[in-house]
Amino acid sequence: MTVLVLVEHEPEGVDELSLQALALARQLAEPVEALLVGSGGAEAAAGLGAHGVTSAHAAEDERLAGYAPGAWARCVTDLAARLEPSAILAPGSNSGNEVMAHVAARSQLPFAANCISVEAGDPLTLTRMRWGGSLLEDARLHGSPALLTSAPHMVPAATVNGADAPAVESFSPALEDADLAVRVSEHVDAVTSGISLAEAKVVVSGGRGVGSAEGFAILEELAEQLDAAVGCSRVVTSAGWRPHTDQVGQTGTKVSPDLYIACGISGATQHIAGCKGAKKILAINSDAEAPILMSADYAVIGDLTEIVPAITAELRKARGS
């Protein structure tokens, strides 16, 4: 039984969500095979043996220098035609879900996104997140190969003992002009300061209850004491108080910090979908019935304009600053 996993990589190495997808794939079979697309794939594959990969396939073509969902899907289908895997998985990133949707359309097969557990069989059985994480669905997936993506931050990346570096082979996909009709032509770096949301160990986030753009000043001060990133809910970006790059949620950034501090956030399903990967959630809210309290590990009920500065003051006192 062969399981193929699409692995995303950057110059600095393999993406964390891809390592999570490999962990999910090992629920179906061990070992697994990996597909890496674009330049640097063969080099990035070298460390995948520790994640259960015995064979890696690097799709190389100068036209793959930028992300193109159709071209990536062509790489998947070309390799799948040769390997005949029982299942194909990808990370639950924006690009991973998009590529697998293209693969499903080309293969005329069903596709299950945001899976948190899978079990081999005919049909394959799985559990996946729905409605922004507020619902878990048990389902059977018919068709071969089974097409899946892993839910971000729900299946921990894990290594295996005694694994050797995988065998790596390069191949050239049979790309057509239509495969490149949609592609990334330029990357524009977001203007950020300090720690990014995706990498932060602590995130201090604000919602409508902060009251205004100026109200985020006390959250910034708290974040400075905690070496944290500052995030926000969708309603804040809609009001123009913070840029979209600060948004945490289903349509923003999905975060997985050690601690997520939600200040004045009601806890809409879409927001919880973005922060449920946090190890601990602290909610600060004046509403004792706010939905976010259902997801919080700790809660402080009261006026955030009094509570947040008080926490900051105690931190400064503890640090002698």
Backbone bond lengths (Angstrom), bond angles and torsions (degrees), N, CA, C in turn:
res aa  C-N    CA-C-N  psi(-1)  N-CA   C-N-CA  omega(-1)  CA-C   N-CA-C  phi
1 M - - - 1.471 - - 1.528 108.55 -
2 T 1.311 117.29 118.11 1.464 122.49 -179.35 1.523 109.69 -104.02
3 V 1.316 115.89 132.39 1.461 122.07 174.55 1.516 107.20 -118.31
4 L 1.315 116.83 127.09 1.461 123.02 -178.88 1.520 109.40 -107.17
5 V 1.331 116.61 132.81 1.464 121.70 -178.98 1.523 109.41 -122.07
6 L 1.325 116.32 127.07 1.459 121.82 172.91 1.526 107.50 -77.91
7 V 1.316 116.80 120.36 1.461 122.45 -176.11 1.521 109.28 -111.82
8 E 1.323 116.35 121.47 1.466 121.32 177.57 1.524 109.50 -88.80
9 H 1.316 116.29 145.03 1.458 119.49 -178.33 1.519 110.00 -145.24
10 E 1.322 114.17 155.89 1.454 123.84 175.55 1.524 107.44 -122.52
11 P 1.331 118.11 172.44 1.471 118.44 178.22 1.522 113.51 -55.69
12 E 1.340 116.61 -30.01 1.461 119.40 -178.28 1.519 113.04 -83.65
13 G 1.324 118.41 -6.58 1.461 120.14 176.61 1.515 112.88 139.73
14 V 1.329 114.93 -170.39 1.467 122.02 -177.49 1.520 110.34 -75.31
15 D 1.321 115.74 139.61 1.461 122.49 -179.50 1.527 110.77 -66.42
16 E 1.332 117.10 141.96 1.461 122.14 -178.22 1.522 112.05 -60.86
17 L 1.338 117.78 -38.00 1.466 119.89 179.74 1.525 111.24 -64.44
18 S 1.326 117.52 -29.88 1.458 120.80 177.05 1.522 111.19 -69.76
19 L 1.322 116.84 -36.82 1.469 120.16 176.49 1.525 109.96 -65.57
20 Q 1.333 117.18 -34.05 1.459 120.48 175.48 1.533 110.76 -67.16
21 A 1.343 116.21 -38.52 1.465 119.97 177.73 1.526 110.97 -64.15
22 L 1.324 117.39 -36.97 1.465 120.87 177.12 1.527 110.78 -64.21
23 A 1.330 117.13 -38.38 1.464 120.72 177.68 1.528 110.53 -64.29
24 L 1.331 116.96 -40.67 1.463 120.14 176.95 1.521 110.76 -65.06
25 A 1.328 116.82 -40.68 1.461 120.83 -179.30 1.522 111.41 -60.81
26 R 1.330 117.18 -33.77 1.464 120.17 -178.55 1.526 112.09 -71.49
27 Q 1.329 117.46 -9.97 1.467 119.71 171.08 1.522 110.86 -71.06
28 L 1.332 116.14 -22.73 1.459 120.90 179.59 1.517 112.28 -91.04
29 A 1.322 116.59 -41.99 1.462 120.18 -176.85 1.518 109.29 -166.34
30 E 1.292 115.37 153.38 1.459 121.87 171.00 1.517 107.09 -133.20
31 P 1.316 118.42 137.87 1.463 127.29 -1.62 1.529 111.44 -81.94
32 V 1.320 115.69 179.64 1.457 121.66 178.11 1.529 109.11 -121.46
33 E 1.331 115.52 164.29 1.456 121.38 175.96 1.521 108.93 -114.71
34 A 1.318 116.79 150.40 1.462 121.47 -173.98 1.520 110.33 -122.02
35 L 1.328 115.14 147.91 1.462 122.85 173.33 1.518 108.04 -119.53
36 L 1.321 116.74 126.32 1.466 122.49 176.55 1.518 107.62 -121.61
37 V 1.320 116.55 132.52 1.456 122.10 -173.16 1.523 110.81 -110.15
38 G 1.331 116.16 132.79 1.457 121.10 173.48 1.515 113.45 95.54
39 S 1.317 115.28 175.94 1.449 121.88 -176.15 1.521 111.09 -61.47
40 G 1.312 116.04 143.19 1.450 121.94 -179.65 1.508 114.37 85.32
41 G 1.333 117.41 -1.38 1.464 120.38 -177.93 1.515 113.24 -63.75
42 A 1.324 116.18 -43.82 1.466 119.74 -179.02 1.521 111.05 -62.56
43 E 1.332 117.06 -40.09 1.463 120.86 179.39 1.535 110.67 -67.68
44 A 1.344 116.68 -42.32 1.464 120.25 -179.43 1.518 111.97 -65.76
45 A 1.345 116.87 -27.80 1.466 121.21 -177.64 1.520 112.72 -70.04
46 A 1.326 117.25 -19.26 1.457 120.69 -173.24 1.528 112.88 -57.99
47 G 1.332 117.71 -32.39 1.456 120.27 -177.37 1.515 115.25 -92.77
48 L 1.335 117.62 6.99 1.459 120.13 -174.34 1.521 113.70 -82.39
49 G 1.334 117.44 -10.73 1.455 118.85 177.64 1.517 111.84 -59.21
50 A 1.320 116.46 -34.65 1.466 121.05 178.97 1.521 112.33 -65.98
51 H 1.320 117.08 -13.66 1.462 121.74 179.26 1.526 112.01 -110.48
52 G 1.328 115.94 21.83 1.458 120.73 172.19 1.506 116.16 87.95
53 V 1.335 117.87 10.69 1.468 121.22 -179.10 1.527 109.27 -91.21
54 T 1.322 116.46 125.14 1.472 120.10 176.94 1.522 111.79 -99.74
55 S 1.338 116.96 -28.64 1.462 121.11 179.75 1.518 108.93 -134.69
56 A 1.330 115.67 134.67 1.461 121.15 177.82 1.517 108.89 -124.48
57 H 1.322 115.74 144.46 1.459 122.36 -177.30 1.519 108.07 -123.74
58 A 1.332 116.69 121.00 1.456 122.15 -177.30 1.522 109.45 -104.67
59 A 1.331 116.22 113.56 1.465 121.55 177.58 1.516 108.21 -82.36
60 E 1.325 116.44 119.00 1.465 120.55 -174.93 1.519 110.78 -124.23
61 D 1.319 114.92 128.73 1.460 123.14 177.30 1.524 105.23 -168.41
62 E 1.314 117.92 136.42 1.468 119.86 -177.58 1.523 112.09 -60.23
63 R 1.332 116.67 -23.21 1.455 120.50 179.23 1.533 112.78 -76.95
64 L 1.337 116.74 -5.91 1.455 121.23 178.35 1.530 111.94 -95.26
65 A 1.327 116.56 12.37 1.460 120.35 -179.14 1.525 111.57 -62.84
66 G 1.329 117.61 -33.17 1.459 122.54 176.70 1.516 110.24 -113.19
67 Y 1.330 116.36 154.64 1.458 120.59 -179.44 1.526 110.70 -65.33
68 A 1.335 115.53 129.69 1.464 122.85 175.76 1.525 106.70 -141.76
69 P 1.322 119.12 108.43 1.471 120.84 -172.83 1.518 114.03 -57.43
70 G 1.344 116.63 -39.90 1.457 118.95 178.93 1.522 112.54 -65.15
71 A 1.328 116.10 -39.49 1.463 120.67 179.99 1.531 110.49 -68.85
72 W 1.318 116.79 -40.79 1.466 119.63 177.36 1.534 110.05 -63.54
73 A 1.327 116.46 -40.52 1.465 119.78 177.84 1.524 110.75 -62.94
74 R 1.332 117.62 -37.12 1.462 121.45 176.58 1.533 110.24 -62.05
75 C 1.328 117.15 -40.96 1.461 120.40 177.16 1.530 110.97 -60.00
76 V 1.345 115.60 -42.94 1.464 120.14 -179.79 1.521 110.76 -64.23
77 T 1.325 117.53 -48.95 1.463 120.09 -175.63 1.525 112.06 -69.47
78 D 1.329 117.55 -35.91 1.470 119.87 177.05 1.524 110.54 -62.50
79 L 1.331 116.40 -46.79 1.456 119.90 -179.01 1.523 111.07 -69.05
80 A 1.325 117.70 -38.39 1.459 121.07 179.81 1.527 111.31 -64.07
81 A 1.331 117.33 -34.98 1.462 120.53 178.37 1.527 110.81 -63.12
82 R 1.320 115.83 -29.79 1.464 119.94 -179.39 1.528 111.89 -86.39
83 L 1.332 116.95 -41.17 1.464 120.01 -175.38 1.524 113.40 -86.09
84 E 1.329 116.46 -24.90 1.467 122.78 -176.39 1.535 111.52 51.20
85 P 1.330 117.61 57.41 1.467 120.01 -179.83 1.524 111.28 -71.14
86 S 1.324 115.62 156.07 1.464 120.00 176.40 1.528 110.65 -80.35
87 A 1.344 116.23 -22.96 1.466 120.52 179.78 1.525 109.49 -150.10
88 I 1.331 115.53 149.18 1.469 122.50 175.11 1.518 107.05 -126.60
89 L 1.326 115.92 126.04 1.462 121.46 -179.33 1.516 110.20 -120.29
90 A 1.321 115.24 155.21 1.463 122.25 174.34 1.519 107.92 -142.94
91 P 1.316 117.27 158.70 1.468 119.28 175.90 1.525 110.70 -66.09
92 G 1.326 116.16 153.08 1.463 120.30 -178.97 1.512 112.93 -83.26
93 S 1.319 116.79 42.11 1.463 122.32 175.18 1.520 108.97 -85.23
94 N 1.334 117.02 171.91 1.466 119.60 176.35 1.519 110.82 -57.99
95 S 1.333 116.34 -45.45 1.461 119.52 -178.45 1.524 111.25 -71.60
96 G 1.338 117.87 -38.29 1.459 120.01 179.22 1.513 112.11 -61.40
97 N 1.332 116.88 -44.96 1.469 120.07 178.31 1.523 111.47 -66.11
98 E 1.335 116.58 -37.74 1.462 120.01 -179.39 1.522 111.07 -66.47
99 V 1.326 116.65 -45.31 1.466 120.03 -179.53 1.528 110.39 -62.68
100 M 1.328 116.94 -43.61 1.471 119.03 -178.71 1.520 111.84 -67.81
101 A 1.319 117.87 -29.04 1.463 119.88 174.21 1.528 110.34 -65.51
102 H 1.344 116.86 -39.51 1.461 120.65 175.47 1.528 110.61 -64.41
103 V 1.335 116.62 -42.88 1.464 120.55 179.32 1.527 110.37 -61.06
104 A 1.336 116.47 -43.40 1.460 120.71 179.92 1.523 111.41 -62.61
105 A 1.341 116.97 -42.36 1.467 120.40 179.94 1.524 111.08 -64.68
106 R 1.334 116.72 -41.69 1.465 119.84 -179.25 1.521 111.75 -69.89
107 S 1.338 116.02 -33.70 1.462 120.36 -177.30 1.516 112.95 -90.42
108 Q 1.338 116.36 -9.85 1.466 122.49 -175.81 1.524 110.90 55.59
109 L 1.344 114.49 47.67 1.457 121.91 -179.58 1.528 109.95 -124.97
110 P 1.331 117.66 153.88 1.466 119.78 175.22 1.524 110.61 -70.93
111 F 1.316 115.49 158.32 1.457 122.02 -176.11 1.525 108.47 -138.38
112 A 1.337 117.15 127.93 1.463 122.64 179.63 1.518 109.36 -109.36
113 A 1.323 117.47 117.71 1.461 122.35 -179.37 1.521 111.05 -98.54
114 N 1.337 115.54 157.83 1.464 123.24 172.88 1.522 113.51 59.63
115 C 1.332 116.38 49.19 1.464 121.44 179.55 1.529 110.52 -83.71
116 I 1.327 116.24 144.30 1.464 120.67 177.07 1.526 112.19 -115.87
117 S 1.329 117.73 -15.63 1.463 121.26 173.64 1.517 109.02 -156.45
118 V 1.326 115.76 149.30 1.467 121.17 -179.34 1.523 108.52 -141.87
119 E 1.318 115.25 152.96 1.464 120.73 178.07 1.521 108.39 -140.03
120 A 1.320 115.61 128.50 1.460 121.07 -177.78 1.520 110.71 -63.48
121 G 1.311 115.42 149.03 1.453 121.80 178.31 1.505 109.42 160.63
122 D 1.306 116.28 178.59 1.455 121.57 178.47 1.524 108.59 -129.71
123 P 1.351 117.66 95.72 1.464 125.96 8.19 1.533 112.12 -82.51
124 L 1.312 115.46 165.78 1.463 122.15 175.23 1.524 108.79 -69.57
125 T 1.328 117.88 138.96 1.460 121.34 177.00 1.522 109.09 -107.77
126 L 1.322 116.30 148.07 1.461 120.23 -174.84 1.515 111.15 -154.31
127 T 1.335 114.56 162.81 1.455 122.65 170.32 1.515 106.98 -122.99
128 R 1.328 116.86 132.80 1.456 119.38 -179.51 1.518 111.00 -139.15
129 M 1.319 115.18 158.55 1.454 122.22 179.76 1.519 109.83 -83.33
130 R 1.324 116.02 137.46 1.464 122.25 175.51 1.520 109.49 -129.76
131 W 1.325 115.68 164.02 1.457 122.69 175.12 1.529 111.69 50.82
132 G 1.330 114.56 50.51 1.451 119.94 176.16 1.517 114.44 65.58
133 G 1.338 117.01 22.17 1.456 120.63 177.53 1.516 113.93 95.81
134 S 1.329 118.18 0.16 1.462 120.62 -179.29 1.522 112.16 -83.05
135 L 1.322 117.46 -8.68 1.461 121.81 -177.06 1.516 109.39 -140.63
136 L 1.338 116.55 136.88 1.458 122.10 172.48 1.518 108.40 -106.63
137 E 1.313 115.75 129.58 1.456 121.83 -176.89 1.522 109.98 -112.34
138 D 1.323 117.27 126.21 1.462 122.45 170.38 1.520 107.71 -92.01
139 A 1.324 116.72 129.63 1.469 119.44 -174.05 1.520 110.92 -146.02
140 R 1.312 115.08 164.09 1.456 122.63 171.25 1.521 107.39 -113.64
141 L 1.323 116.00 135.80 1.457 120.82 -177.66 1.520 109.15 -114.20
142 H 1.328 115.95 114.14 1.463 121.74 -179.91 1.532 109.50 -90.52
143 G 1.297 116.19 162.40 1.456 121.25 176.84 1.512 111.87 102.14
144 S 1.297 115.31 152.11 1.466 120.78 178.65 1.527 109.52 -137.07
145 P 1.336 116.93 128.12 1.460 126.05 1.44 1.527 112.62 -77.46
146 A 1.338 115.62 155.57 1.461 120.64 174.60 1.526 108.51 -72.50
147 L 1.325 117.09 134.70 1.466 122.44 -177.42 1.520 109.01 -111.71
148 L 1.349 116.78 122.88 1.455 121.60 -172.74 1.522 111.53 -142.13
149 T 1.334 116.25 155.80 1.466 121.10 162.45 1.522 107.65 -128.22
150 S 1.320 116.17 154.14 1.461 121.84 -179.81 1.525 109.80 -91.15
151 A 1.319 116.33 144.24 1.467 120.55 176.69 1.523 109.35 -71.28
152 P 1.329 118.75 130.15 1.465 120.37 -178.49 1.521 112.55 -58.41
153 H 1.330 115.75 133.65 1.461 124.60 171.88 1.530 113.89 64.07
154 M 1.320 117.36 21.94 1.457 120.54 179.07 1.528 112.57 -109.95
155 V 1.318 117.56 -22.83 1.466 122.25 176.39 1.523 106.80 -118.00
156 P 1.321 118.30 107.52 1.468 119.78 -175.35 1.529 112.15 -62.08
157 A 1.315 115.76 137.64 1.462 120.18 172.68 1.518 107.91 -65.71
158 A 1.331 116.43 134.72 1.465 120.28 -178.13 1.518 109.40 -141.50
159 T 1.315 115.74 146.88 1.458 120.97 179.98 1.522 110.34 -97.38
160 V 1.318 116.27 163.19 1.458 122.68 176.80 1.523 107.83 -115.35
161 N 1.307 116.02 152.36 1.455 120.94 -176.11 1.525 111.80 -85.48
162 G 1.315 115.68 144.80 1.453 121.42 172.06 1.508 115.80 69.52
163 A 1.321 117.47 22.15 1.463 119.95 -177.20 1.524 110.96 -86.21
164 D 1.326 115.74 139.80 1.461 121.60 176.57 1.521 109.57 -90.63
165 A 1.316 115.86 164.49 1.466 120.39 174.77 1.523 108.89 -61.36
166 P 1.331 117.74 139.48 1.468 119.38 -177.65 1.521 112.53 -71.23
167 A 1.319 115.44 154.70 1.462 120.35 169.76 1.519 107.60 -72.23
168 V 1.327 117.18 134.84 1.461 121.56 -176.22 1.519 109.43 -119.04
169 E 1.325 116.34 127.57 1.455 121.61 174.70 1.516 108.88 -123.28
170 S 1.314 116.20 141.21 1.463 121.79 177.34 1.516 109.42 -101.66
171 F 1.327 115.72 146.49 1.465 119.37 176.92 1.520 109.17 -146.60
172 S 1.315 114.94 159.58 1.465 121.27 179.57 1.520 109.22 -109.93
173 P 1.332 118.31 114.52 1.464 120.39 179.13 1.523 110.86 -69.66
174 A 1.319 115.78 154.51 1.469 121.34 -179.79 1.528 109.41 -86.04
175 L 1.325 116.33 73.65 1.461 120.74 -175.80 1.525 111.49 -73.31
176 E 1.325 114.88 143.25 1.456 122.26 174.50 1.524 108.83 -115.56
177 D 1.322 116.33 162.01 1.462 119.91 -179.19 1.529 111.52 -57.31
178 A 1.336 116.19 -36.55 1.466 120.06 -178.74 1.519 111.66 -64.30
179 D 1.331 117.30 -27.13 1.459 120.68 179.35 1.521 112.07 -67.09
180 L 1.323 116.38 -20.64 1.456 121.52 -175.59 1.527 112.79 -109.82
181 A 1.341 115.21 13.80 1.474 119.02 -179.00 1.524 111.12 -61.82
182 V 1.327 116.79 -34.54 1.464 122.20 176.69 1.519 107.46 -116.89
183 R 1.302 116.80 121.86 1.463 119.56 -179.00 1.530 109.40 -156.44
184 V 1.315 115.23 159.11 1.465 121.10 176.11 1.521 108.11 -79.69
185 S 1.307 116.21 124.42 1.461 120.28 -179.18 1.519 112.34 -104.07
186 E 1.348 117.13 -19.50 1.456 120.01 -177.72 1.520 110.12 -158.78
187 H 1.323 116.46 144.21 1.459 122.30 173.63 1.518 108.77 -108.59
188 V 1.310 116.58 128.30 1.458 121.46 176.28 1.519 107.01 -113.52
189 D 1.320 116.65 114.29 1.453 120.98 -178.30 1.525 110.57 -67.22
190 A 1.328 115.21 136.20 1.461 120.09 176.34 1.519 109.12 -69.96
191 V 1.323 114.93 143.93 1.464 119.79 177.20 1.521 107.93 -81.84
192 T 1.319 115.79 108.89 1.458 120.71 -178.55 1.518 110.10 -130.15
193 S 1.286 114.54 159.22 1.460 120.31 174.00 1.518 107.53 -131.88
194 G 1.314 116.15 142.07 1.454 120.04 178.62 1.519 112.16 77.49
195 I 1.342 115.92 -146.24 1.459 123.47 -173.23 1.522 109.74 -85.84
196 S 1.323 116.66 139.87 1.462 120.18 179.42 1.520 110.10 -79.20
197 L 1.332 115.98 154.20 1.455 121.10 179.05 1.522 111.75 -59.10
198 A 1.321 116.41 -42.74 1.458 120.57 -174.53 1.522 112.41 -65.42
199 E 1.345 117.34 -27.59 1.467 120.72 -174.54 1.523 113.56 -105.20
200 A 1.310 118.09 -10.77 1.465 121.41 -172.98 1.526 112.18 -66.93
201 K 1.329 116.18 139.56 1.458 122.12 174.84 1.524 110.80 -82.59
202 V 1.338 115.81 -22.93 1.466 121.51 175.94 1.522 107.70 -133.44
203 V 1.319 117.28 135.54 1.463 122.45 176.76 1.521 108.59 -125.36
204 V 1.331 116.30 127.88 1.466 122.71 173.74 1.523 106.28 -106.15
205 S 1.320 116.59 116.88 1.460 120.52 -171.92 1.520 110.56 -122.81
206 G 1.340 116.46 145.63 1.454 121.35 -178.57 1.511 112.43 -123.85
207 G 1.318 115.36 150.89 1.453 121.30 178.30 1.509 111.99 -123.70
208 R 1.317 115.81 -157.81 1.466 121.30 -178.22 1.527 111.48 -55.95
209 G 1.316 116.33 -33.21 1.451 120.47 -177.02 1.517 114.66 -64.63
210 V 1.343 118.13 -15.01 1.465 120.70 176.76 1.525 109.82 -67.20
211 G 1.326 116.88 -29.78 1.463 120.78 170.76 1.502 117.08 97.60
212 S 1.336 118.74 -33.20 1.456 120.80 -176.80 1.520 109.01 -170.73
213 A 1.334 114.88 171.73 1.465 119.42 175.73 1.519 110.24 -62.29
214 E 1.333 116.48 -38.75 1.460 120.53 179.88 1.523 111.56 -66.51
215 G 1.323 116.20 -26.49 1.454 120.12 -179.63 1.518 113.81 -65.49
216 F 1.333 116.73 -17.29 1.467 120.29 179.75 1.526 112.02 -75.38
217 A 1.336 117.64 -7.07 1.468 120.13 -179.47 1.531 110.95 -59.64
218 I 1.330 117.69 -40.25 1.466 119.44 -178.66 1.529 111.04 -71.65
219 L 1.346 116.82 -28.43 1.463 119.92 175.88 1.526 110.24 -71.56
220 E 1.324 116.00 -37.49 1.467 120.40 177.13 1.531 110.18 -62.47
221 E 1.325 116.91 -40.75 1.466 120.64 179.97 1.529 110.71 -64.92
222 L 1.325 116.74 -42.09 1.467 120.17 177.17 1.523 110.88 -63.92
223 A 1.321 115.83 -43.35 1.462 120.29 179.60 1.521 111.51 -60.77
224 E 1.319 116.42 -37.19 1.467 120.48 179.34 1.521 110.93 -62.57
225 Q 1.320 117.11 -39.04 1.463 120.78 179.52 1.524 112.31 -70.30
226 L 1.325 116.68 -27.51 1.467 121.37 -175.94 1.531 112.82 -101.24
227 D 1.343 117.53 4.34 1.472 121.11 -173.54 1.526 109.96 52.47
228 A 1.311 115.56 45.93 1.461 122.53 -173.20 1.517 111.89 -108.94
229 A 1.329 114.71 163.12 1.463 121.82 170.94 1.521 108.60 -93.74
230 V 1.323 116.54 154.59 1.461 121.60 178.17 1.521 108.82 -106.14
231 G 1.327 115.57 128.65 1.457 121.35 178.12 1.516 110.11 -122.95
232 C 1.328 115.47 -175.16 1.460 119.64 -179.75 1.517 109.71 -160.17
233 S 1.314 116.02 170.82 1.456 122.20 176.73 1.536 110.04 -91.92
234 R 1.329 115.24 170.91 1.465 119.90 -177.26 1.515 112.61 -62.23
235 V 1.336 117.07 -38.10 1.459 119.79 -177.41 1.530 110.97 -62.48
236 V 1.321 116.93 -29.44 1.471 120.98 178.97 1.524 110.56 -68.57
237 T 1.326 117.04 -44.17 1.465 119.28 178.83 1.526 110.53 -68.74
238 S 1.344 116.73 -34.43 1.467 119.91 178.21 1.522 110.87 -64.71
239 A 1.327 116.41 -32.02 1.464 120.72 178.62 1.518 112.13 -80.94
240 G 1.321 117.38 -8.77 1.450 121.12 179.57 1.513 114.39 82.07
241 W 1.346 116.98 13.43 1.465 119.83 -179.35 1.524 112.30 -75.50
242 R 1.338 116.98 -33.27 1.466 122.47 -179.28 1.530 108.21 -138.61
243 P 1.349 117.68 155.48 1.463 120.02 178.17 1.528 111.80 -71.57
244 H 1.329 115.48 159.10 1.468 120.31 -178.90 1.522 111.69 -60.91
245 T 1.322 117.86 -28.08 1.473 120.55 -179.89 1.521 112.06 -63.14
246 D 1.343 117.95 -16.93 1.469 121.31 178.55 1.526 112.48 -90.00
247 Q 1.322 117.35 -5.99 1.459 119.81 -173.26 1.522 112.09 -74.62
248 V 1.325 115.41 130.70 1.454 122.86 172.60 1.522 107.50 -103.54
249 G 1.318 117.45 129.92 1.453 118.75 179.21 1.509 112.51 156.21
250 Q 1.322 114.54 -175.51 1.461 120.80 -177.59 1.519 111.54 -61.45
251 T 1.337 117.37 -35.78 1.464 121.22 178.65 1.522 111.85 -103.40
252 G 1.319 116.51 10.70 1.454 121.38 176.49 1.513 110.26 -119.90
253 T 1.322 116.31 -136.13 1.461 121.90 178.77 1.523 109.62 -95.58
254 K 1.326 116.28 135.30 1.465 121.68 173.40 1.521 107.25 -94.36
255 V 1.321 116.28 123.03 1.460 121.18 -173.18 1.523 110.84 -113.65
256 S 1.335 115.71 158.14 1.469 120.49 177.73 1.524 110.07 -142.36
257 P 1.337 117.97 57.17 1.467 120.39 -178.58 1.533 111.52 -76.64
258 D 1.315 115.22 170.44 1.463 119.54 172.45 1.523 110.05 -68.66
259 L 1.334 116.54 -34.90 1.469 121.34 -179.53 1.518 109.98 -139.49
260 Y 1.332 116.09 130.37 1.461 122.53 176.27 1.524 107.28 -117.74
261 I 1.328 116.87 118.68 1.469 122.02 -179.52 1.521 107.98 -105.50
262 A 1.325 116.00 111.03 1.462 122.17 -176.88 1.522 109.53 -100.58
263 C 1.308 117.04 113.42 1.467 122.61 -175.77 1.529 110.13 -109.01
264 G 1.316 116.40 115.68 1.458 119.76 177.87 1.508 113.93 65.04
265 I 1.321 117.43 29.95 1.469 122.98 179.48 1.519 108.73 -107.02
266 S 1.324 117.08 126.07 1.465 120.27 -176.70 1.523 111.99 -69.12
267 G 1.325 116.63 -37.60 1.464 119.60 178.52 1.512 113.77 102.27
268 A 1.327 117.18 44.27 1.464 120.31 175.79 1.527 109.78 -62.11
269 T 1.312 115.83 153.78 1.465 121.42 -177.41 1.515 111.81 -52.74
270 Q 1.345 116.07 -41.37 1.460 120.04 -177.35 1.522 111.63 -65.29
271 H 1.329 117.64 -33.04 1.459 120.19 178.81 1.525 110.76 -74.39
272 I 1.312 116.67 -42.59 1.466 120.67 179.31 1.521 110.36 -60.35
273 A 1.329 116.64 -34.06 1.467 119.74 178.05 1.519 111.26 -60.60
274 G 1.335 117.24 -27.32 1.456 120.23 -178.11 1.509 114.32 -87.52
275 C 1.335 117.87 -21.53 1.470 119.65 -175.74 1.514 113.91 -117.12
276 K 1.331 118.50 1.16 1.462 119.55 -175.65 1.522 112.40 -68.87
277 G 1.338 117.45 -11.99 1.455 120.00 175.78 1.516 112.97 -77.10
278 A 1.332 118.47 -7.35 1.467 122.23 179.55 1.525 110.59 -65.79
279 K 1.332 116.23 141.66 1.463 119.62 178.88 1.533 110.54 -68.52
280 K 1.335 117.52 -38.74 1.454 121.60 177.47 1.520 108.96 -138.30
281 I 1.337 116.77 142.76 1.459 122.23 177.25 1.522 109.03 -122.14
282 L 1.332 115.26 126.64 1.461 122.49 173.85 1.521 107.74 -110.07
283 A 1.326 117.30 120.94 1.457 121.53 179.29 1.526 109.96 -105.51
284 I 1.321 115.63 130.66 1.469 122.35 174.71 1.529 106.06 -116.50
285 N 1.333 116.73 113.45 1.461 119.47 -172.02 1.526 110.01 -153.90
286 S 1.306 115.56 143.20 1.465 119.91 178.26 1.524 112.00 -80.27
287 D 1.330 116.97 -14.23 1.460 121.97 -178.09 1.527 109.81 -99.96
288 A 1.318 116.67 111.45 1.465 121.16 -179.23 1.523 112.54 -69.19
289 E 1.337 117.44 -10.51 1.464 121.57 179.44 1.529 112.26 -106.90
290 A 1.320 117.63 9.82 1.469 120.59 -178.34 1.529 110.28 -59.89
291 P 1.335 118.91 135.17 1.470 121.95 -178.29 1.526 113.98 -56.29
292 I 1.343 117.65 -28.40 1.463 119.41 -176.97 1.522 112.00 -63.68
293 L 1.327 117.34 -22.02 1.463 120.30 -179.45 1.523 111.29 -66.40
294 M 1.322 117.52 -21.74 1.462 121.28 176.89 1.521 111.51 -69.74
295 S 1.336 116.38 -24.76 1.466 121.06 -178.96 1.517 112.96 -102.56
296 A 1.334 117.10 -9.22 1.465 121.11 -173.99 1.528 111.57 -82.34
297 D 1.328 114.80 144.19 1.462 120.78 172.51 1.522 110.50 -83.59
298 Y 1.333 115.27 -32.94 1.461 121.90 178.78 1.526 108.00 -135.88
299 A 1.327 116.36 151.18 1.464 120.15 179.50 1.520 110.15 -143.92
300 V 1.328 115.24 143.04 1.464 122.43 171.60 1.528 106.15 -123.40
301 I 1.312 116.54 118.82 1.463 121.18 -178.24 1.525 108.27 -97.11
302 G 1.323 116.29 118.78 1.450 120.27 -179.77 1.511 111.70 161.91
303 D 1.312 115.81 -171.17 1.459 123.37 -177.13 1.527 109.66 -78.55
304 L 1.328 116.79 116.43 1.470 119.71 -176.69 1.524 111.83 -65.00
305 T 1.336 117.76 -25.43 1.473 119.39 179.35 1.524 111.54 -69.39
306 E 1.328 117.39 -16.40 1.461 121.82 174.33 1.526 111.06 -99.52
307 I 1.328 116.22 -39.14 1.468 121.04 -174.08 1.522 111.99 -72.27
308 V 1.338 117.23 -47.22 1.463 120.14 -176.96 1.528 111.80 -62.05
309 P 1.358 119.62 -48.48 1.474 118.22 176.69 1.533 113.12 -61.37
310 A 1.332 116.90 -31.88 1.464 119.84 179.31 1.533 110.33 -66.81
311 I 1.331 117.04 -40.90 1.471 120.50 177.10 1.519 109.85 -63.68
312 T 1.327 116.26 -43.90 1.469 120.96 179.72 1.523 110.53 -60.77
313 A 1.326 116.84 -42.44 1.466 121.04 -179.41 1.521 111.22 -63.39
314 E 1.341 117.24 -40.18 1.456 120.87 179.19 1.532 111.11 -67.05
315 L 1.318 116.00 -37.66 1.461 119.65 177.38 1.526 110.88 -64.41
316 R 1.325 116.39 -43.00 1.462 120.30 178.31 1.535 111.08 -63.63
317 K 1.325 115.11 -39.38 1.468 119.58 179.30 1.531 110.14 -64.40
318 A 1.335 116.50 -42.53 1.464 120.74 -179.25 1.510 111.62 -64.81
319 R 1.332 115.92 -31.67 1.463 120.53 -178.60 1.529 112.54 -91.75
320 G 1.319 115.51 -3.89 1.445 119.42 179.75 1.506 114.60 69.26
321 S 1.356 116.36 27.51 1.465 120.84 -178.82 1.523 110.81 -111.11
